Amino acid sequence: MATPENGKQAIVTMKHLAEDLSKNHDLSKKLANAILADFVGLVTKALKKGAKIRIPDFGIMQVRKRPARMGRNPATGAQIKIKPSKRVAFRASKTLKEAV
């Protein structure tokens, strides 16, 4: 796993996760990368369908709808209407919170 250098926060990518997965489970890097990519695809597909994803000891992901609302243009101060949108929300599990 990537370690912070010079006090900067480490960035862990899919490539780093695949490397660690391949080392820990005697898989090829190509297979580990394919498994992770497939996992991300399955999560995305489930969220698009409106499912709530619960991963024990990690957390819950779900899509939340944000209603239309009025806002302000910070440059002009004029009121603008903000369209409704969807956002992915993540709630960390108690185990994950305690581990961090």
C-alpha positions as CSV (number, residue, x, y, z in Angstrom):
1,M,0.0,0.0,0.0
2,A,1.2,3.5,-0.7
3,T,2.7,5.4,2.2
4,P,2.7,9.2,2.7
5,E,5.9,11.0,1.8
6,N,6.9,14.4,3.2
7,G,3.7,14.7,5.2
8,K,1.5,14.5,2.2
9,Q,-1.6,12.4,2.2
10,A,-1.2,9.1,0.3
11,I,-3.4,8.4,-2.7
12,V,-4.4,4.8,-3.2
13,T,-5.6,3.9,-6.7
14,M,-7.2,0.9,-8.2
15,K,-3.8,-0.2,-9.4
16,H,-2.4,-0.1,-5.8
17,L,-5.4,-2.1,-4.5
18,A,-5.0,-4.7,-7.3
19,E,-1.3,-5.1,-6.5
20,D,-2.0,-5.7,-2.8
21,L,-4.9,-8.1,-3.7
22,S,-2.7,-10.1,-6.1
23,K,0.1,-10.4,-3.4
24,N,-2.3,-11.4,-0.6
25,H,-4.2,-14.0,-2.6
26,D,-1.6,-15.3,-5.1
27,L,-3.4,-13.9,-8.1
28,S,-2.0,-12.3,-11.2
29,K,-2.1,-8.5,-11.2
30,K,-4.3,-8.7,-14.4
31,L,-6.8,-10.9,-12.7
32,A,-6.9,-8.8,-9.5
33,N,-7.4,-5.7,-11.6
34,A,-10.3,-7.4,-13.5
35,I,-11.9,-8.4,-10.2
36,L,-11.8,-4.9,-8.8
37,A,-13.1,-3.4,-12.1
38,D,-15.9,-5.9,-12.1
39,F,-16.7,-5.1,-8.5
40,V,-16.9,-1.3,-9.2
41,G,-19.1,-2.1,-12.2
42,L,-21.5,-4.2,-10.1
43,V,-21.7,-1.5,-7.4
44,T,-22.4,1.2,-10.0
45,K,-25.1,-1.0,-11.7
46,A,-26.8,-1.6,-8.3
47,L,-26.8,2.0,-7.4
48,K,-28.3,3.0,-10.7
49,K,-31.2,0.6,-10.0
50,G,-31.7,2.4,-6.6
51,A,-30.4,-0.4,-4.4
52,K,-28.7,0.1,-1.1
53,I,-25.3,-1.6,-0.8
54,R,-24.3,-2.9,2.6
55,I,-20.7,-4.2,3.0
56,P,-20.1,-5.6,6.5
57,D,-17.3,-3.9,8.4
58,F,-17.1,-1.2,5.7
59,G,-20.3,0.7,5.3
60,I,-23.5,1.5,3.4
61,M,-23.7,3.2,0.0
62,Q,-27.0,4.5,-1.4
63,V,-28.3,7.1,-3.8
64,R,-30.0,10.1,-2.2
65,K,-32.2,12.5,-4.2
66,R,-31.7,16.2,-3.6
67,P,-34.8,18.3,-4.4
68,A,-34.8,21.5,-6.5
69,R,-34.0,24.6,-4.6
70,M,-33.1,28.2,-4.9
71,G,-29.5,29.4,-4.6
72,R,-27.5,32.5,-5.3
73,N,-24.9,33.2,-7.9
74,P,-21.9,34.2,-5.8
75,A,-20.5,36.6,-8.5
76,T,-23.7,38.6,-9.0
77,G,-25.9,37.8,-6.0
78,A,-28.8,36.9,-8.4
79,Q,-31.1,34.1,-7.4
80,I,-30.9,31.0,-9.5
81,K,-32.9,27.8,-9.5
82,I,-30.8,24.7,-8.8
83,K,-32.1,21.5,-10.5
84,P,-32.9,18.4,-8.5
85,S,-30.0,15.9,-8.5
86,K,-28.9,12.5,-7.2
87,R,-25.9,11.9,-5.0
88,V,-24.1,8.8,-3.8
89,A,-24.0,8.8,0.0
90,F,-21.7,6.6,2.1
91,R,-22.1,5.9,5.7
92,A,-19.1,4.2,7.4
93,S,-19.7,1.2,9.6
94,K,-18.8,1.4,13.3
95,T,-16.0,-1.1,12.7
96,L,-14.5,1.2,10.0
97,K,-14.9,4.3,12.1
98,E,-13.1,2.6,15.1
99,A,-10.3,1.3,12.8
100,V,-9.6,4.8,11.4
